[in-house]
Amino acid sequence: MYSGILFNIINNILFVTISYFIHYFLGSVSTPAEYGVIGTIITILDFEYLFLNNGARQSISNELSKQRYQVKDLLFKAFLFQILIIIIMFSINYFGANFFAQILSDKSLNYYFKVAAFIILLNGIYVLFVGINEGIKCFKSGSSIIILYSIAKLSIVYWVLYGVNNAVLGTELGFITSNVVALIMGLVTVFLNRSKLYGHFEKKIKFISYAKNALSFSIFFIIVSAVLSIDVLVVKAVVENENMAGFYTGALNFGKVSYFMLSSFFGIVIPVVTSYYTEGKIYEANETIKSIISLILTFIMPVAVIISASSNWLLTSFYSKEYISASGALSILAVSHFLMGIVVILNMIISSTGKKKFSSMLSILVLIADVPLCIVLTKKFGISGTALAGFLCTILALIFSYKYASKIFKIELEKKHIKMLLFNIFIWIALKVLSNYIFIDNILILGFLYFVLYILTIMTFNFIKVINIKELIHKFLKN
C-alpha cells in the first residue's frame, strides 16, 4: 500500500507539473484565438474524462478486490460497459461537432471536435487497465501507466513546433500520442501481472449491477468536480469587476494542490479496504484507515497549511501584486479543497462496503446547497465569500461522511493525530503572522522557503515521535 501511495503521489505531482508547463508553452506559442480553442477543447475533454475515467477505474478496481466474481466474465462486462460509454461519447463529439461549432460560434471547432473524438476512444480503454492493476493491488503498475501518460503528453511540444503548423491540432495529436503510449503500457502491465487475474470463482456479476456501480462512482466524482469548479462561474456572473474572475482563477489553481495530492489515495483506498471488508477483517481495515490518516496529516496537510497561511506571498510571487486581492480566497480554498479530499476518501471507504447511495445523495445535496450559498456570500463578501461558501458546504459534507463511515469502521483520531493537527495549526498561525510583517515576491525564494518549512515540519513530527521516518521510508520502498 505504501509504495502504491508513493508512486501515486509522484504521478499526480508529475501530471500537475507537466500540465502547468504545457499550458505555459501553449500560451506562449499560440495566438489568443488558438489558445481559446485549445482551452475549449481541453475543458470539454476534461468533463468527458469524468465519465470515462472515474466510474470505470473505481468500479473495476472495487469488483476485482472483492474476489468473488469470475474474472474473465467481470473483465468482459467491464470492457463492454466502457465501450458503450465510449461509443456514446465518441458519437457526441464526432457527429455533434458541427452543432457544437455553431453553438460556440466558431466553425473551426467542427474539425477539432471530430479529432477529439478519437482521444476519447483511446482514453476510455487505457483507464480500465489502471483500474485492473489497482484492483489486484499492483499499484506501482497502475501508477506507471499514468506516469508514462504524463511524460508522453510532452509530445505536444514536438507536434506543435515540428509536426504540424497548427497549435490546436498539434495539441490534440499530443493527447492522442500520450493515450496510445498509456494504452500500450496498460496492456504490458496487465500481461505481466496476469497471474493475479486468475481465480476459481463461479459467480458471475450481473451487467446491470456493474453498470450501476460504475455510474454511481461517475456521478459522485462529477458532482465533486462541479462543486470544486462552479464557483468560478458564479464569480464571473455575479461580480461586476471582470478582473476578479481572473484573480479567483489564480487562487483556485493553487487551492487545488492538496486535493490533487490527496487523489493519490483514491485508487488505493477502494481495493485495500474492500478486500479487508469482504473478508471480514474489520480490524485490519481500521488499522489501514488509521495509517492513511497519519500519512495525510504528515505529508499532505502541511502543504495546505503553508499555502493557506502564505497566500499573499504565493499569489504575488507567481502572478503579480494585483493578485493579492485573492489572497483571502486562497487562504480559504487551500483548506477547503484539502477537506474535500478527505470527504472523497471517506466516501471511497464507504463505497468499499457497497453502500454507494449515501455518497451519491450527499454529493447532490452539497451541490444544491453550494450554488445559492455561493451566490449570496459572493454578493456580500466578494470572492472571499465565494470561497467561504464552498468551505461551509465541505464542512457539512465532512461531518456527515465521518459520522456515516464511523458507523461501519472505527474511524477515530489517536493522540498522535491530535498532536499533528495542533502542530499544523501552530504552523498556520505562525506563518500567517509572519506573512503580515515580511513580504516575499520572488518565486525562487518562496519555493526554497516552502521546501525548508515542509522538511522541518516532517522532521518535527519525527522528533516528537508521532511518526518514524526510517520506518516510513522502509514501507515506501518495500514492494
N, C-alpha and C positions, 0 to 999 in steps of 0.2 A: 504493500500500500504506500509506504513512504517514498520508495523510488518512483512510483507512479505519480505521486503528487509533485515530486521534484521535477520530473520530466514535463508534467502538465504546466507547472509554473514557468518553466523555460519556454515551452512552446507558446504560451499566452503572452509572455513578455516579448518574444521574438515576433509574434503576429502583430501586436500593437506597434512595436518599434518600426517594423517594415511598412506597416500601413501608414504611419505618420510620414515616413521617408517618401513613400510613393506619392502621397498627396502633395508633399512639398515639391517633389520633382515635377509632377503633372502641372501644378500651379505655375511653375517657372517656365516650362517649355510650351504650354498650350495657350491659346488665346482665351480671353474670358468667356467667349461663346462656346469654345470647345470644352473648357473646364466645366461650364454649366451643364453641357450634355453629359459629360462623364459623371458628374455628381448625380444627375437624374438617373442614369443607368445603374450606378452603384447603389443608390437608395432603393430602387425597385428590386435589384438583386438581393440586397440585404433583407428586405421584407420577405421575399420568396424563400430565402435560405432558412428563415424561421420555421416555415412549414416543412421543408425538406430535411433540415439538419437535426433539430431537437427531437421531434416526435420519433423519427426513425432510429436515431442513435440511442436515445434513452430507452426506448421500448425494446429493441433487440437485446440491449445490454441487460435490462431488467429480466426478460424472459429466459435468457441463457443462464443467468446466475441462479435462477431457481432450480435448475437441473431436474426438471420434471416432465419436460416435453421432448418428443422425438426430434432430434437436432435437425436432420435433413428436412423434415416437414416444416419445422419452425423457420428455418432459413428460406425455404421456398416461399412460404406465406409472407415473410418479411420483405423479400425481394418483389413479390407480386404486388403487395400493397404499395411499396415505394415506387414501382414502375407506374402504377395507376396515378399516383400523385404527380410523378414526373410528366406523364402524358398530359395531364390537366394543365400543369404549369407551362409546359412546352407549347401547348396549343394556344394558351392565353397570350404568351409572348409572340409567337410566330404569326398566328392567324389574326391576332388583335393588334398587331404592330401599327397598321395604318390608322386604326381607330384611336390608339393612344397618341400617335403623332398629331392627329387632328385636334384632339383634346388639349394637348400641350402646345399647340400652335407651332410645331417645328417638324417639317416634312422629313428632315434628315434622320429623325428618330425612327422612322419606318424601317430603314435598313439595319440600324444598330440594335433595335429590339429583336429583330429576326436572328442576328448573330448571338445576342444574349441568350436566346432560347437554347442554344447548344451548350452554353455554360451551365444552365440549369440541368440539362441532361447528364452531364458528367458529374456535377457536384452531388446530385441526388444519389448516385451509386457509391461514390467513394466514402461518404459519411457512414454508410452501412458497415463498411469494413472497420471503421474506427469503433463503432458500437459493438461489433462482433469481438474485437480484441479486448475491449473493456469488459464485456460480458464473461469472457473466460479468464479475466484478471491478468491479461497480458498488457498491462498499462503502458509499458515502455514502447511496445509495438504500436499501440494506438496513438501515442504522443508523437512517435517518429513520423507517422503519416502526416500529421498536421504541421510538424516542424519542416518537413520537406515541402509541403504545400506553400508555407510562408516564404521559404527561401526561393522556390521556383517562381513565386509571384514577382520577384525582382526582374524576371524576363520582360516585364512591361517596359523597362528601360531600353532593352535591346530592340523590342518591336517598335517602340515609338521613335527611337533615334535612327535605327538602321533597317528595320524590317519593312515598314510601310510609312509612307509620308502622310500619316493621319494619326493624331494623338488619341482620338476616340477608339478607332479600330485597333490601334496598337495596344491600348489598354485592355480591350476585350480579348485580343489574341494572347495577351499575357495571362489573363484569367483562365483561358482555355488551356494554355500550357501548364499552369500550376495544377489545374484539376486533373489533367492527363497524368502528370507525374504522381500526384497523390493516389490516383486510381491504380496505377501500376504498383506503387508501394503497398497499397492496401491488399492487392492480390498476392504479392510476395509474402507479406506478414501472415496472412491467413493460411497460406500454403505451408509456411514454416511452422505455424502453430496448430496445424490440422489435427495433431494427435489429441489435443484438448477438446476437439469438437465431436468426439465420439462418446456415446453413452448409451446404455441399454435401457432406454425409456420407451415405453409402449404408447403412452398417452399422446394424443395429438391436440394442438391448440386450435380452437375454432377461429376461422379467419375473421369473423365479425368481432370476436373478443380481442384479437391482436389489433385490429383497426381502431377499436375504441380506446385501447391503451395508448396507441401512438398518437391519436388525435387529442387525447387529454393532455399529454405532455406538450404537444404543439400549442394548444390553446393557452396553457399556463405560461409558457415562455413568450408567446406573442403578446399576451397582456402585460407581463412584467416589462417587456421591452417597450411597450406603449407607455406604461407608467413612467419609465425612465426617460422617455423622449418627448412625450406630448407637451411638456411644459414649454419647450421651445416655441411650439406653435401658438400656445397661449400668450407668451410674451410678444410674439410677432403681431397677434391680433389685438391685444389689449393695450400694450404700452405705446404711447404716441411717439416717443423718441425712437427713431429707427435704429440708432446705434446700440440700443440696449439689447436687441436680439443678437447682435454680434458679440457684445460683451458676455451675454449669458451663454452663448455657444462656446466661447473660450473657457468659461468656468466649467461648463458641462464636460468638455474634453478631458479635463484633469480630475473632475469629480468622480468619473467612472473608473479611474485607475484601480482602486481597491476592489471594485466589483469584478473587473476583468481578472484580477489576481485570484479572487475567490472562486471564479468559474473553474479554476484548476481542480477544485474539489468536486464539482458537479458529477463528472464522469466516474469518480472514484467511489462516492458515497453509495450510489444505487447498487452496483453489483456486490460490494463488500457487505453492506448492511442487509441487503435482500437475501444473500446466501446464508448469513447467520440467522436471520428471522425465519426463513423457510425450514432450516434445520433445528429450530427451537433453541438456538444458542443465544439467548437474550443477554446473558452476562457478557459474552464476547462482543455482542453488538453495542452494549452500553460502554464497554471499555474502548471500542473503536470510536464511538461518538466523543468520549472524553478526550481521546488523543487528538481528534480533529479540532476540538475546541482549543486545546493547548497550542496546536500549530497555528491556528488563526490568530490567537491573541499574541503569539510570539512574532510571527513573520508578516502578517497582513495588517493587523490593527495599527501598528506603529506608522505604517505608510499613510493610512487615512488620517491619523492624528497629526502627523508632520505637515501634510498638505493643508489640512483644515486650519491649523494654527498659524501657518505662514502664507496664507492665501495671497496677501498683498505682495509679498516678495515674488512668489511664483508667477503671478499674472503680469507684473511689471517687467520681470526679467525675460519672460518668454515672448510677450507681446509688446506692450508699451505702457507708459504711465497712465494713460486714459482708461486702461482696463482695470484699474484699481477700483472702479465703480462696481465691479462684480466680485470684489474680494469677500464681501459678506455672504453673497450667494454661494461662492465656492466653499467657504467655511462650513456652510450647512450641507451642501451637496456631497462633500467628501465623506462626511459622517453618514448621511442619508443613504448613499449608494453602498457604503460598507454594510450597513444594517440590512439593506435589501438583499445583498449577497447572502447574509445569514438567513434571511427569510427563505430564500430559494433552497439553501442547504437543508433547512428544517423540513421543507416540503418535499425534497428528494428523499429524506429519511421517512417521512410519512408515506410517500408513494411506494417505497420499498416493501411496505406491508400490504400493498394492493388497494389502499384507501386513497383513491385519486379524486373523488368528488369534492373533498374538502378543499384541495388545492385549486381546483377549477373555480369553485364558488367564491373562495377567498379572493382570488385574483380579479374576478369580475366585480366584486363588491368594492375592492380597493380602487379599481379604475373608475367606477361610478362615483365614488366619494372624492377622488382626486381632482377630477375635471372642474366641478363647480367650486370646490375649495380653492383650487389653483387660481381661478378667475377672480374670486373675491379677494384673496390675500394679495394677488398681484396688483389689483386696483388700489388696495390700501397701503401696501408697503413696497411696491415696485418689484424688481427681480429678486430681492431677498425674500419677499413674500411668496414668490413662485417656488423658490427652493424650500421654504418653510412648509408649504402645503404638502409637498412630496414627503418631507421628513415626518410630518404628523401622521400621514396615511401609512407610512412604512412602520412607524412605531406601533400602530394598531395591528398591522399585519404580523409584526414580530410577536406581539403579546399573544394573539390568537394561535399563531403557529406553534409557539413554545408550549402553550397550555395543551394543545391537541397532541403534539408529539410526546409530551411528558406523560400522557395517559397510556402510551404504548411502551415507551422506553424511559429509563431512569436518567433523564437529562437534567443534571444539576451542576452548579458551579462548585468546584472544590476550593480549598483555601488558597492553593497556588493560582487558581484562576482569578480569585478576588485580588490577590497581590498584583497580578499582571494588569488587571483593569485599573486599579488605583495608580499604578506607575504610569500607565498610558495617559490617564487623566492629568497626572502631575506634569508630564511632558507637554501636554497641550497647554496647560495654564502657563508654564514657564516660557514656552516658545511664543505664546500669544503676547505675553507681557514684553518679551524681548523684541518682537517684531514691531511694537509700537514705539520703541526708542531707537532701534537700529534699522537703517534702510538698505536693502540689498537689491540691486537691479542688474546684476551680472549673472547670466545663466550658468557660466562655468564655476564661479564662486559658490553659487547657490547649490549646484549639483554636488560639489565637493562637500559642502556643509550637510546636505541631506544624507550623503553616504556615511559621513562621520557619525551623525546623530543616530542613524539606523543601526550601525555596527555597535555603537556604545549602548544602545537600548538592549540589543540581544546579549551583549556581554554582561550587562547589569542583571538581566534575567538569570544568566548562568551564575553570577556572583551571589545572588540572593537565593540560589538553589531552587528556583521554580522550574528550570529546565536543565538538562545535562547536554551540553554541546557535543561532547565526544560520543555520547550515546546516540544523539540525533544524527550525527554525521555517519555513524556506523549503520543506522537504519536506512538513511537516504541512499547509501552506496550499496546496501545489501540487495541482491537480486530477488 
